């Protein structure tokens, strides 16, 4: 283990939900994780909880992010945020969740073919002409 990424010891077998979601890299900031928990986008063992709810290894979380839905089982607790490879060791995603996420990713790619990113100057002018924008 690296110094910056400390896994909690057995005597500290509990950690706040929002802190764990941030450390496991499901949300970019801890406040985003707390807002998601408050909004009911994170369920612990099938129930709505508050951000200060204590998690322990073995708990099952259902997490809805803007892009995907995850169902994971907590494997370890970590108080600090580490690299993505270390964060992936904090949980085990269920097979059904992984299949649903891959299907949603494929559907999203199929639904949005074509233009990606910022339009070119020529494309922007064509779009403005179609919309009837004077400029």
N, CA, C and O atoms as a MOPAC input file, in Angstrom:
PM7 MOZYME 1SCF
protein

 N      0.83100 1    -1.18600 1     0.00000 1
 C      0.00000 1     0.00000 1     0.00000 1
 C      0.87600 1     1.25000 1     0.00000 1
 O      1.94300 1     1.27500 1     0.61400 1
 N      0.42600 1     2.25400 1    -0.67500 1
 C      1.15300 1     3.51400 1    -0.68400 1
 C      0.72300 1     4.35200 1     0.50900 1
 O     -0.30700 1     4.09400 1     1.13200 1
 N      1.50900 1     5.33200 1     0.80500 1
 C      1.18600 1     6.19200 1     1.93600 1
 C     -0.08300 1     7.00400 1     1.70800 1
 O     -0.86800 1     7.21300 1     2.63200 1
 N     -0.27800 1     7.45700 1     0.47900 1
 C     -1.41800 1     8.31900 1     0.17600 1
 C     -2.73100 1     7.54600 1     0.15900 1
 O     -3.80900 1     8.14200 1     0.17800 1
 N     -2.64000 1     6.23800 1     0.12500 1
 C     -3.85300 1     5.43500 1     0.01700 1
 C     -3.86500 1     4.44200 1     1.16300 1
 O     -3.27500 1     3.36600 1     1.06200 1
 N     -4.52300 1     4.79100 1     2.23700 1
 C     -4.52900 1     3.95300 1     3.42600 1
 C     -5.87500 1     3.26500 1     3.56100 1
 O     -6.91800 1     3.91800 1     3.58600 1
 N     -5.84500 1     1.95800 1     3.64700 1
 C     -7.06200 1     1.18200 1     3.87500 1
 C     -7.27000 1     1.11400 1     5.37300 1
 O     -6.32800 1     0.86400 1     6.12500 1
 N     -8.50800 1     1.33700 1     5.81300 1
 C     -8.75300 1     1.38500 1     7.24800 1
 C     -8.51800 1     0.02300 1     7.88500 1
 O     -8.70400 1    -1.01600 1     7.25200 1
 N     -8.11500 1     0.04600 1     9.11600 1
 C     -7.80100 1    -1.16900 1     9.86400 1
 C     -9.08200 1    -1.84800 1    10.32100 1
 O    -10.17100 1    -1.28600 1    10.20300 1
 N     -8.94200 1    -3.06700 1    10.84700 1
 C    -10.09500 1    -3.85800 1    11.27600 1
 C    -10.83900 1    -3.18200 1    12.43000 1
 O    -12.06100 1    -3.29400 1    12.52400 1
 N    -10.10800 1    -2.47400 1    13.31500 1
 C    -10.79100 1    -1.82100 1    14.43600 1
 C    -11.59200 1    -0.60600 1    13.98900 1
 O    -12.44500 1    -0.12800 1    14.73600 1
 N    -11.33500 1    -0.09700 1    12.78600 1
 C    -12.10700 1     1.00300 1    12.21300 1
 C    -12.93600 1     0.47400 1    11.05400 1
 O    -12.79500 1     0.95500 1     9.93000 1
 N    -13.78100 1    -0.48800 1    11.29800 1
 C    -14.47400 1    -1.19500 1    10.22800 1
 C    -15.69400 1    -0.45300 1     9.69100 1
 O    -16.58500 1    -1.07900 1     9.11600 1
 N    -15.75500 1     0.86200 1     9.86400 1
 C    -16.88400 1     1.61500 1     9.33600 1
 C    -16.39000 1     2.91500 1     8.72900 1
 O    -15.39800 1     3.48400 1     9.18400 1
 N    -17.09200 1     3.38800 1     7.68600 1
 C    -16.72600 1     4.61300 1     6.98900 1
 C    -17.97700 1     5.23500 1     6.40000 1
 O    -18.89600 1     4.51700 1     6.00700 1
 N    -18.02900 1     6.56100 1     6.33200 1
 C    -19.18100 1     7.25900 1     5.76400 1
 C    -19.38700 1     6.87700 1     4.30100 1
 O    -18.41800 1     6.66000 1     3.57400 1
 N    -20.63800 1     6.79400 1     3.86900 1
 C    -20.96700 1     6.42500 1     2.49100 1
 C    -20.37700 1     7.42700 1     1.50400 1
 O    -19.75000 1     7.02900 1     0.52200 1
 N    -20.56900 1     8.71900 1     1.75100 1
 C    -20.08100 1     9.71200 1     0.79800 1
 C    -18.55900 1     9.68500 1     0.67800 1
 O    -18.01800 1     9.87500 1    -0.41100 1
 N    -17.88300 1     9.45500 1     1.76700 1
 C    -16.42100 1     9.39600 1     1.74600 1
 C    -15.93800 1     8.17400 1     0.95900 1
 O    -14.97100 1     8.25900 1     0.20300 1
 N    -16.61900 1     7.03700 1     1.14200 1
 C    -16.23900 1     5.82600 1     0.41900 1
 C    -16.51000 1     5.97600 1    -1.08000 1
 O    -15.68800 1     5.55400 1    -1.89400 1
 N    -17.63800 1     6.56500 1    -1.45600 1
 C    -17.95800 1     6.76800 1    -2.87700 1
 C    -16.92100 1     7.65200 1    -3.55100 1
 O    -16.55700 1     7.41900 1    -4.70400 1
 N    -16.45100 1     8.65500 1    -2.84500 1
 C    -15.40500 1     9.53400 1    -3.36200 1
 C    -14.08700 1     8.77600 1    -3.48900 1
 O    -13.40200 1     8.88700 1    -4.50600 1
 N    -13.73000 1     8.00000 1    -2.45400 1
 C    -12.46700 1     7.24700 1    -2.48100 1
 C    -12.48800 1     6.16800 1    -3.55500 1
 O    -11.45100 1     5.85800 1    -4.14000 1
 N    -13.66600 1     5.59000 1    -3.82300 1
 C    -13.80300 1     4.53800 1    -4.83600 1
 C    -13.96200 1     5.11800 1    -6.23600 1
 O    -14.12100 1     4.37100 1    -7.20200 1
 N    -13.92100 1     6.44500 1    -6.35400 1
 C    -13.95800 1     7.15700 1    -7.62500 1
 C    -15.26600 1     7.02600 1    -8.40800 1
 O    -15.25400 1     7.02800 1    -9.63800 1
 N    -16.37500 1     6.91400 1    -7.70800 1
 C    -17.66300 1     6.95300 1    -8.39400 1
 C    -18.08600 1     8.39900 1    -8.63600 1
 O    -18.82500 1     8.68500 1    -9.57800 1
 N    -17.61100 1     9.31600 1    -7.77600 1
 C    -17.90200 1    10.73200 1    -7.92300 1
 C    -16.60700 1    11.52200 1    -7.80900 1
 O    -15.68300 1    11.12200 1    -7.10100 1
 N    -16.54900 1    12.64600 1    -8.51100 1
 C    -15.32300 1    13.43400 1    -8.58600 1
 C    -15.00200 1    14.14300 1    -7.27200 1
 O    -13.83400 1    14.28800 1    -6.91000 1
 N    -16.02800 1    14.57900 1    -6.56700 1
 C    -15.81100 1    15.24500 1    -5.28900 1
 C    -16.68800 1    14.60400 1    -4.22500 1
 O    -17.67900 1    13.93800 1    -4.52400 1
 N    -16.29800 1    14.82400 1    -2.98200 1
 C    -17.07400 1    14.26600 1    -1.88000 1
 C    -18.43100 1    14.95000 1    -1.76800 1
 O    -19.41500 1    14.31300 1    -1.39400 1
 N    -18.49300 1    16.23900 1    -2.08800 1
 C    -19.78300 1    16.93300 1    -2.01800 1
 C    -20.74900 1    16.41900 1    -3.08400 1
 O    -21.95200 1    16.34000 1    -2.83200 1
 N    -20.24300 1    16.06900 1    -4.27500 1
 C    -21.11100 1    15.45700 1    -5.30000 1
 C    -21.64000 1    14.11700 1    -4.81500 1
 O    -22.79900 1    13.77600 1    -5.05300 1
 N    -20.79300 1    13.36000 1    -4.13600 1
 C    -21.22300 1    12.07100 1    -3.58600 1
 C    -22.29600 1    12.27200 1    -2.52900 1
 O    -23.28000 1    11.53400 1    -2.49400 1
 N    -22.11200 1    13.27000 1    -1.66400 1
 C    -23.09500 1    13.54700 1    -0.61600 1
 C    -24.43400 1    13.98100 1    -1.22000 1
 O    -25.49200 1    13.56300 1    -0.75000 1
 N    -24.38500 1    14.81500 1    -2.25400 1
 C    -25.63300 1    15.24400 1    -2.91700 1
 C    -26.34000 1    14.06000 1    -3.56900 1
 O    -27.56700 1    13.97900 1    -3.52500 1
 N    -25.60000 1    13.15600 1    -4.16500 1
 C    -26.19900 1    11.97700 1    -4.79400 1
 C    -26.86400 1    11.08700 1    -3.75100 1
 O    -27.94600 1    10.55300 1    -3.99400 1
 N    -26.23300 1    10.92300 1    -2.60500 1
 C    -26.82100 1    10.10600 1    -1.53700 1
 C    -28.09400 1    10.76000 1    -1.02300 1
 O    -29.10200 1    10.08100 1    -0.82600 1
 N    -28.06000 1    12.06500 1    -0.80500 1
 C    -29.24200 1    12.78700 1    -0.33100 1
 C    -30.38500 1    12.73500 1    -1.33500 1
 O    -31.55400 1    12.70000 1    -0.95100 1
 N    -30.04300 1    12.72900 1    -2.63300 1
 C    -31.07200 1    12.70700 1    -3.67800 1
 C    -31.64300 1    11.31300 1    -3.91600 1
 O    -32.55000 1    11.15200 1    -4.73200 1
 N    -31.13100 1    10.31100 1    -3.22300 1
 C    -31.64800 1     8.95700 1    -3.37600 1
 C    -31.04900 1     8.20400 1    -4.54300 1
 O    -31.59700 1     7.18600 1    -4.96600 1
 N    -29.93700 1     8.68000 1    -5.07100 1
 C    -29.30200 1     8.01400 1    -6.19800 1
 C    -28.34600 1     6.91200 1    -5.74300 1
 O    -27.78400 1     6.19100 1    -6.56700 1
 N    -28.16800 1     6.78600 1    -4.44600 1
 C    -27.33400 1     5.72800 1    -3.87900 1
 C    -28.15700 1     5.00200 1    -2.82400 1
 O    -28.64700 1     5.61500 1    -1.87600 1
 N    -28.30600 1     3.69300 1    -2.99400 1
 C    -29.03300 1     2.86700 1    -2.03200 1
 C    -28.04900 1     1.91800 1    -1.37400 1
 O    -27.21700 1     1.31500 1    -2.05100 1
 N    -28.13900 1     1.78400 1    -0.06400 1
 C    -27.29000 1     0.84900 1     0.67200 1
 C    -28.17900 1    -0.28400 1     1.14800 1
 O    -29.11800 1    -0.07300 1     1.91600 1
 N    -27.87700 1    -1.47900 1     0.68800 1
 C    -28.68000 1    -2.67400 1     1.01000 1
 C    -30.15800 1    -2.44700 1     0.68100 1
 O    -31.04000 1    -2.90600 1     1.40700 1
 N    -30.42000 1    -1.73000 1    -0.42600 1
 C    -31.77400 1    -1.51300 1    -0.90300 1
 C    -32.53200 1    -0.38100 1    -0.23200 1
 O    -33.70500 1    -0.17300 1    -0.54000 1
 N    -31.91000 1     0.34800 1     0.66400 1
 C    -32.60500 1     1.42300 1     1.38300 1
 C    -31.91600 1     2.75400 1     1.15300 1
 O    -30.70000 1     2.82300 1     0.97500 1
 N    -32.72900 1     3.82300 1     1.15900 1
 C    -32.18000 1     5.18100 1     1.08000 1
 C    -31.49600 1     5.51100 1     2.39100 1
 O    -31.98200 1     5.15300 1     3.46400 1
 N    -30.37400 1     6.18900 1     2.30100 1
 C    -29.61800 1     6.52800 1     3.51300 1
 C    -29.15800 1     7.97200 1     3.44400 1
 O    -29.32100 1     8.64300 1     2.42500 1
 N    -28.58200 1     8.43900 1     4.54200 1
 C    -27.97600 1     9.76400 1     4.59700 1
 C    -26.48300 1     9.63300 1     4.31000 1
 O    -25.93100 1     8.54000 1     4.43800 1
 N    -25.82000 1    10.71900 1     3.92700 1
 C    -24.39300 1    10.64100 1     3.59800 1
 C    -23.51100 1    10.15600 1     4.74700 1
 O    -22.43100 1     9.62100 1     4.50000 1
 N    -23.93900 1    10.32900 1     5.98400 1
 C    -23.13200 1     9.92200 1     7.12700 1
 C    -23.34400 1     8.46100 1     7.51700 1
 O    -22.74700 1     7.99900 1     8.49000 1
 N    -24.16300 1     7.73800 1     6.79700 1
 C    -24.40000 1     6.31700 1     7.08600 1
 C    -23.07400 1     5.56500 1     7.06500 1
 O    -22.27200 1     5.73400 1     6.14600 1
 N    -22.84700 1     4.74200 1     8.07300 1
 C    -21.59600 1     3.98900 1     8.17100 1
 C    -21.65300 1     2.75300 1     7.28000 1
 O    -22.56100 1     1.92800 1     7.38900 1
 N    -20.67200 1     2.64500 1     6.40400 1
 C    -20.54900 1     1.46900 1     5.52900 1
 C    -19.62100 1     0.46400 1     6.17900 1
 O    -18.72500 1     0.83500 1     6.93800 1
 N    -19.83400 1    -0.80000 1     5.88500 1
 C    -18.91000 1    -1.82800 1     6.33600 1
 C    -18.69700 1    -2.81600 1     5.19400 1
 O    -19.54800 1    -2.90900 1     4.30900 1
 N    -17.61100 1    -3.54400 1     5.18300 1
 C    -17.37500 1    -4.51700 1     4.11300 1
 C    -18.52700 1    -5.51200 1     4.03400 1
 O    -19.01300 1    -6.01300 1     5.04800 1
 N    -18.94900 1    -5.78400 1     2.80400 1
 C    -20.05900 1    -6.69500 1     2.57800 1
 C    -21.36100 1    -5.99600 1     2.22700 1
 O    -22.28100 1    -6.64000 1     1.72100 1
 N    -21.46600 1    -4.69800 1     2.47900 1
 C    -22.67300 1    -3.95000 1     2.12100 1
 C    -22.81600 1    -3.88000 1     0.60500 1
 O    -21.82500 1    -3.83600 1    -0.12300 1
 N    -24.07700 1    -3.87100 1     0.13700 1
 C    -24.33600 1    -3.77100 1    -1.29800 1
 C    -24.86600 1    -2.38100 1    -1.60900 1
 O    -25.78800 1    -1.89900 1    -0.95200 1
 N    -24.28100 1    -1.74100 1    -2.61200 1
 C    -24.68200 1    -0.39400 1    -3.00800 1
 C    -25.22000 1    -0.40400 1    -4.42500 1
 O    -24.67700 1    -1.07400 1    -5.30400 1
 N    -26.28900 1     0.34200 1    -4.63900 1
 C    -26.81200 1     0.58900 1    -5.97600 1
 C    -26.56500 1     2.06800 1    -6.24100 1
 O    -27.10500 1     2.93300 1    -5.55000 1
 N    -25.74000 1     2.34900 1    -7.25200 1
 C    -25.29300 1     3.71000 1    -7.51600 1
 C    -25.75100 1     4.13100 1    -8.90100 1
 O    -25.44000 1     3.46500 1    -9.88800 1
 N    -26.49600 1     5.24200 1    -8.98200 1
 C    -26.91500 1     5.79800 1   -10.26800 1
 C    -26.12000 1     7.06600 1   -10.52100 1
 O    -26.27700 1     8.06200 1    -9.81600 1
 N    -25.26700 1     7.02200 1   -11.53000 1
 C    -24.53000 1     8.20800 1   -11.95500 1
 C    -25.23500 1     8.74500 1   -13.19200 1
 O    -26.11700 1     8.07300 1   -13.72700 1
 N    -24.87400 1     9.93300 1   -13.66400 1
 C    -25.54400 1    10.45600 1   -14.85600 1
 C    -25.41100 1     9.55200 1   -16.08100 1
 O    -26.25400 1     9.60800 1   -16.97600 1
 N    -24.38300 1     8.73300 1   -16.13700 1
 C    -24.14800 1     7.91200 1   -17.32200 1
 C    -24.57000 1     6.46100 1   -17.12200 1
 O    -25.22600 1     5.89500 1   -17.99700 1
 N    -24.21800 1     5.84800 1   -16.01100 1
 C    -24.45500 1     4.41700 1   -15.79500 1
 C    -25.06800 1     4.14000 1   -14.43600 1
 O    -25.13200 1     5.01400 1   -13.57100 1
 N    -25.52100 1     2.89600 1   -14.26300 1
 C    -25.97100 1     2.38400 1   -12.97400 1
 C    -25.04700 1     1.25300 1   -12.58000 1
 O    -24.70800 1     0.40400 1   -13.40500 1
 N    -24.63800 1     1.23600 1   -11.32700 1
 C    -23.74300 1     0.20700 1   -10.81300 1
 C    -24.40100 1    -0.49100 1    -9.63100 1
 O    -25.11900 1     0.14200 1    -8.85500 1
 N    -24.16400 1    -1.78100 1    -9.49100 1
 C    -24.50100 1    -2.52200 1    -8.28800 1
 C    -23.20200 1    -3.16100 1    -7.82500 1
 O    -22.64400 1    -4.02500 1    -8.50200 1
 N    -22.73200 1    -2.72800 1    -6.66800 1
 C    -21.42300 1    -3.18900 1    -6.18400 1
 C    -21.52900 1    -3.67500 1    -4.74500 1
 O    -22.42500 1    -3.28500 1    -3.99700 1
 N    -20.59200 1    -4.53400 1    -4.38500 1
 C    -20.46300 1    -5.00400 1    -3.01000 1
 C    -19.15500 1    -4.44900 1    -2.45800 1
 O    -18.10600 1    -4.57900 1    -3.09000 1
 N    -19.21600 1    -3.83400 1    -1.28600 1
 C    -18.04300 1    -3.22600 1    -0.66700 1
 C    -17.07700 1    -4.32600 1    -0.23900 1
 O    -17.44500 1    -5.22900 1     0.51200 1
 N    -15.83100 1    -4.24300 1    -0.72600 1
 C    -14.80800 1    -5.21900 1    -0.35900 1
 C    -13.89500 1    -4.66000 1     0.73200 1
 O    -13.55100 1    -5.36500 1     1.68100 1
 N    -13.50600 1    -3.39700 1     0.59500 1
 C    -12.61500 1    -2.75500 1     1.55900 1
 C    -13.06600 1    -1.32500 1     1.78700 1
 O    -13.81900 1    -0.75700 1     0.99600 1
 N    -12.59200 1    -0.75800 1     2.87700 1
 C    -12.86000 1     0.64000 1     3.17300 1
 C    -11.57200 1     1.42400 1     3.03200 1
 O    -10.50400 1     0.94300 1     3.41100 1
 N    -11.66600 1     2.63400 1     2.48700 1
 C    -10.49200 1     3.49600 1     2.35000 1
 C    -10.88900 1     4.92000 1     2.68600 1
 O    -11.92200 1     5.41300 1     2.23500 1
 N    -10.06400 1     5.56800 1     3.47600 1
 C    -10.36000 1     6.93700 1     3.87700 1
 C     -9.79300 1     7.95800 1     2.91100 1
 O    -10.23200 1     9.10800 1     2.89000 1
 N     -8.81900 1     7.54600 1     2.11200 1
 C     -8.20000 1     8.46600 1     1.16500 1
 C     -8.43900 1     7.99600 1    -0.25400 1
 O     -8.63500 1     6.80800 1    -0.51300 1
 N     -8.41900 1     8.94900 1    -1.16200 1
 C     -8.60800 1     8.65400 1    -2.57500 1
 C     -7.25400 1     8.29400 1    -3.17700 1
 O     -6.26800 1     9.00600 1    -2.98800 1
 N     -7.21900 1     7.18800 1    -3.89800 1
 C     -5.98500 1     6.74800 1    -4.53000 1
 C     -6.15000 1     6.64000 1    -6.02900 1
 O     -7.05700 1     7.23800 1    -6.60800 1
 N     -5.28100 1     5.88500 1    -6.65000 1
 C     -5.34900 1     5.71000 1    -8.09500 1
 C     -6.57300 1     4.86500 1    -8.46100 1
 O     -7.17800 1     4.22400 1    -7.60200 1
 N     -6.92000 1     4.87600 1    -9.73100 1
 C     -8.09100 1     4.13400 1   -10.19900 1
 C     -7.90500 1     2.63100 1   -10.00100 1
 O     -8.87000 1     1.93000 1    -9.69500 1
 N     -6.68900 1     2.12600 1   -10.17100 1
 C     -6.46800 1     0.68800 1    -9.99500 1
 C     -6.64900 1     0.28600 1    -8.53400 1
 O     -7.19000 1    -0.78200 1    -8.24800 1
 N     -6.20200 1     1.13200 1    -7.60900 1
 C     -6.40700 1     0.82900 1    -6.18700 1
 C     -7.87700 1     1.01900 1    -5.79700 1
 O     -8.40000 1     0.27600 1    -4.96700 1
 N     -8.53600 1     2.00500 1    -6.39000 1
 C     -9.94800 1     2.24500 1    -6.09100 1
 C    -10.81100 1     1.07900 1    -6.55300 1
 O    -11.82200 1     0.77300 1    -5.92100 1
 N    -10.43100 1     0.42700 1    -7.63900 1
 C    -11.19400 1    -0.71300 1    -8.14800 1
 C    -11.13300 1    -1.89800 1    -7.19700 1
 O    -11.99000 1    -2.77900 1    -7.26200 1
 N    -10.14900 1    -1.93900 1    -6.32300 1
 C    -10.03600 1    -3.02800 1    -5.35400 1
 C    -10.96600 1    -2.83300 1    -4.15700 1
 O    -11.12100 1    -3.74200 1    -3.34100 1
 N    -11.57700 1    -1.67000 1    -4.04700 1
 C    -12.46500 1    -1.38500 1    -2.92200 1
 C    -13.83500 1    -2.03200 1    -3.07600 1
 O    -14.57600 1    -2.13600 1    -2.09900 1
 N    -14.18500 1    -2.46600 1    -4.27600 1
 C    -15.51900 1    -3.01800 1    -4.51100 1
 C    -15.46300 1    -4.14000 1    -5.54100 1
 O    -14.48800 1    -4.29500 1    -6.27700 1
 N    -16.54000 1    -4.91300 1    -5.56600 1
 C    -16.70900 1    -5.95300 1    -6.58300 1
 C    -18.06000 1    -5.70900 1    -7.24800 1
 O    -19.10300 1    -5.77100 1    -6.59700 1
 N    -18.03100 1    -5.43400 1    -8.53800 1
 C    -19.27000 1    -5.17900 1    -9.27300 1
 C    -19.93300 1    -6.50300 1    -9.62000 1
 O    -19.25100 1    -7.46200 1    -9.98100 1
 N    -21.25800 1    -6.56600 1    -9.51400 1
 C    -21.96400 1    -7.80200 1    -9.82900 1
 C    -21.93800 1    -8.04800 1   -11.33100 1
 O    -21.81300 1    -7.11100 1   -12.11900 1
 N    -22.05500 1    -9.30300 1   -11.71900 1
 C    -22.03000 1    -9.66200 1   -13.14500 1
 C    -23.20400 1    -9.03500 1   -13.89200 1
 O    -23.04400 1    -8.55300 1   -15.01300 1
 N    -24.37900 1    -9.04300 1   -13.27000 1
 C    -25.56000 1    -8.46000 1   -13.90900 1
 C    -25.37000 1    -6.96200 1   -14.14800 1
 O    -25.73200 1    -6.44800 1   -15.20600 1
 N    -24.81000 1    -6.27400 1   -13.17400 1
 C    -24.54900 1    -4.84800 1   -13.30400 1
 C    -23.56800 1    -4.58300 1   -14.44000 1
 O    -23.76100 1    -3.65500 1   -15.22500 1
 N    -22.52600 1    -5.38800 1   -14.53000 1
 C    -21.52400 1    -5.21900 1   -15.58100 1
 C    -22.15400 1    -5.43200 1   -16.96400 1
 O    -21.86100 1    -4.69200 1   -17.90300 1
 N    -23.02600 1    -6.45000 1   -17.08200 1
 C    -23.70200 1    -6.69600 1   -18.37400 1
 C    -24.60400 1    -5.52700 1   -18.74900 1
 O    -24.59100 1    -5.08000 1   -19.89600 1
 N    -25.38700 1    -5.02700 1   -17.79600 1
 C    -26.28200 1    -3.89700 1   -18.06500 1
 C    -25.50000 1    -2.65400 1   -18.47900 1
 O    -25.90400 1    -1.93300 1   -19.39100 1
 N    -24.37300 1    -2.40700 1   -17.79900 1
 C    -23.55900 1    -1.24000 1   -18.11000 1
 C    -22.96000 1    -1.34200 1   -19.50200 1
 O    -22.94100 1    -0.35400 1   -20.23500 1
 N    -22.47100 1    -2.51800 1   -19.88100 1
 C    -21.91500 1    -2.70400 1   -21.22200 1
 C    -22.99700 1    -2.54800 1   -22.29000 1
 O    -22.75000 1    -1.95300 1   -23.34000 1
 N    -24.20300 1    -3.08100 1   -22.02800 1
 C    -25.31000 1    -2.93600 1   -22.97300 1
 C    -25.69900 1    -1.46400 1   -23.12800 1
 O    -25.96100 1    -1.00600 1   -24.24000 1
 N    -25.73600 1    -0.72700 1   -22.02300 1
 C    -26.07100 1     0.70300 1   -22.08000 1
 C    -25.00000 1     1.47400 1   -22.84300 1
 O    -25.31600 1     2.40200 1   -23.58800 1
 N    -23.74100 1     1.09800 1   -22.66300 1
 C    -22.64700 1     1.76500 1   -23.37200 1
 C    -22.74900 1     1.50600 1   -24.87400 1
 O    -22.57500 1     2.42500 1   -25.67500 1
 N    -23.03100 1     0.25400 1   -25.26000 1
 C    -23.18700 1    -0.06900 1   -26.68700 1
 C    -24.38400 1     0.66500 1   -27.28500 1
 O    -24.29900 1     1.19000 1   -28.39500 1
 N    -25.49200 1     0.70300 1   -26.55800 1
 C    -26.69300 1     1.39400 1   -27.04300 1
 C    -26.42500 1     2.88300 1   -27.21900 1
 O    -26.88200 1     3.49700 1   -28.18300 1
 N    -25.68800 1     3.45000 1   -26.29100 1
 C    -25.37600 1     4.87600 1   -26.36500 1
 C    -24.51500 1     5.18700 1   -27.58800 1
 O    -24.71900 1     6.20100 1   -28.25600 1
 N    -23.55800 1     4.31600 1   -27.87600 1
 C    -22.69500 1     4.50300 1   -29.04000 1
 C    -23.50500 1     4.37500 1   -30.32100 1
 O    -23.31500 1     5.15700 1   -31.25200 1
 N    -24.41100 1     3.39400 1   -30.38100 1
 C    -25.23200 1     3.19500 1   -31.57200 1
 C    -26.21000 1     4.34800 1   -31.78400 1
 O    -26.50900 1     4.72200 1   -32.91800 1
 N    -26.69900 1     4.90300 1   -30.68500 1
 C    -27.69200 1     5.96900 1   -30.77300 1
 C    -27.06700 1     7.29300 1   -31.19800 1
 O    -27.74400 1     8.13600 1   -31.78600 1
 N    -25.79300 1     7.48100 1   -30.91000 1
 C    -25.15100 1     8.75700 1   -31.17800 1
 C    -24.01300 1     8.63800 1   -32.19000 1
 O    -22.88200 1     9.01900 1   -31.89000 1
 N    -24.29500 1     8.12000 1   -33.37400 1
 C    -23.20900 1     8.07700 1   -34.35600 1
 C    -23.02000 1     9.45600 1   -34.97800 1
 O    -23.87100 1    10.33300 1   -34.83000 1
 N    -21.92400 1     9.63600 1   -35.65900 1
 C    -21.73300 1    10.88100 1   -36.39500 1
 C    -20.90600 1    11.89900 1   -35.66800 1
 O    -19.82800 1    11.59100 1   -35.15800 1
 N    -21.40800 1    13.12000 1   -35.61800 1
 C    -20.64000 1    14.25600 1   -35.12600 1
 C    -20.30500 1    14.07700 1   -33.65400 1
 O    -21.17400 1    13.80000 1   -32.82700 1
 N    -19.04600 1    14.23800 1   -33.35400 1
 C    -18.57300 1    14.20200 1   -31.97000 1
 C    -17.69300 1    15.42300 1   -31.75100 1
 O    -16.92200 1    15.80400 1   -32.63200 1
 N    -17.80500 1    16.01700 1   -30.61100 1
 C    -16.96000 1    17.15400 1   -30.29500 1
 C    -17.50900 1    18.46500 1   -30.82700 1
 O    -18.68700 1    18.58100 1   -31.16500 1
 N    -16.64300 1    19.42600 1   -30.89000 1
 C    -16.99900 1    20.77500 1   -31.29500 1
 C    -17.16500 1    20.86400 1   -32.81200 1
 O    -16.34700 1    20.31700 1   -33.55300 1
 N    -18.21900 1    21.55000 1   -33.28500 1
 C    -18.39900 1    21.67100 1   -34.73400 1
 C    -17.34000 1    22.58000 1   -35.36200 1
 O    -16.82800 1    23.49800 1   -34.72100 1
 N    -17.02800 1    22.30600 1   -36.61600 1
 C    -16.08200 1    23.15900 1   -37.33300 1
 C    -16.77800 1    24.46700 1   -37.69600 1
 O    -17.99200 1    24.60300 1   -37.54900 1
 N    -16.00000 1    25.40500 1   -38.16400 1
 C    -16.55900 1    26.70500 1   -38.53100 1
 C    -17.59700 1    26.53700 1   -39.64700 1
 O    -18.65100 1    27.17300 1   -39.63000 1
 N    -17.28400 1    25.68300 1   -40.60300 1
 C    -18.19000 1    25.45100 1   -41.73300 1
 C    -19.49400 1    24.81400 1   -41.25500 1
 O    -20.57800 1    25.23900 1   -41.65500 1
 N    -19.38700 1    23.78700 1   -40.39300 1
 C    -20.57800 1    23.11500 1   -39.87500 1
 C    -21.42300 1    24.07500 1   -39.05300 1
 O    -22.65000 1    24.06500 1   -39.15200 1
 N    -20.77300 1    24.90700 1   -38.23900 1
 C    -21.49900 1    25.87700 1   -37.42400 1
 C    -22.28500 1    26.83900 1   -38.29300 1
 O    -23.43200 1    27.15900 1   -37.97900 1
 N    -21.69400 1    27.30200 1   -39.37400 1
 C    -22.39200 1    28.22400 1   -40.27600 1
 C    -23.57300 1    27.54500 1   -40.96600 1
 O    -24.62300 1    28.15600 1   -41.16600 1
 N    -23.38900 1    26.27700 1   -41.32500 1
 C    -24.50000 1    25.53300 1   -41.93100 1
 C    -25.65300 1    25.36700 1   -40.94000 1
 O    -26.81800 1    25.49900 1   -41.31600 1
 N    -25.33600 1    25.08200 1   -39.69100 1
 C    -26.37000 1    24.95300 1   -38.67400 1
 C    -27.10200 1    26.27600 1   -38.44900 1
 O    -28.32500 1    26.29800 1   -38.30900 1
 N    -26.35600 1    27.36600 1   -38.41600 1
 C    -26.98300 1    28.68000 1   -38.24500 1
 C    -27.88000 1    29.00400 1   -39.41800 1
 O    -28.94200 1    29.60000 1   -39.23600 1
 N    -27.47300 1    28.62300 1   -40.62800 1
 C    -28.28200 1    28.86800 1   -41.82100 1
 C    -29.57300 1    28.07000 1   -41.75800 1
 O    -30.63400 1    28.57500 1   -42.12700 1
 N    -29.49300 1    26.82300 1   -41.29200 1
 C    -30.68600 1    25.99200 1   -41.15800 1
 C    -31.65800 1    26.55500 1   -40.12200 1
 O    -32.87200 1    26.53500 1   -40.32400 1
 N    -31.11900 1    27.05100 1   -39.02700 1
 C    -31.95400 1    27.60600 1   -37.96000 1
 C    -32.52400 1    28.96900 1   -38.32000 1
 O    -33.50600 1    29.40900 1   -37.72200 1
 N    -31.93400 1    29.62200 1   -39.26500 1
 C    -32.39400 1    30.94900 1   -39.64700 1
 C    -31.78200 1    32.04900 1   -38.81100 1
 O    -32.30700 1    33.16200 1   -38.77200 1
 N    -30.68400 1    31.76000 1   -38.14200 1
 C    -29.99800 1    32.76800 1   -37.34200 1
 C    -29.37900 1    33.79900 1   -38.28100 1
 O    -28.74900 1    33.41800 1   -39.26700 1
 N    -29.54000 1    35.09200 1   -38.00400 1
 C    -28.99500 1    36.12200 1   -38.88500 1
 C    -27.47200 1    36.19100 1   -38.83500 1
 O    -26.86900 1    36.67300 1   -39.79400 1
 N    -26.83200 1    35.74300 1   -37.78600 1
 C    -25.37200 1    35.85300 1   -37.65800 1
 C    -24.78300 1    34.53300 1   -37.85400 1
 O    -23.56300 1    34.38600 1   -37.79000 1

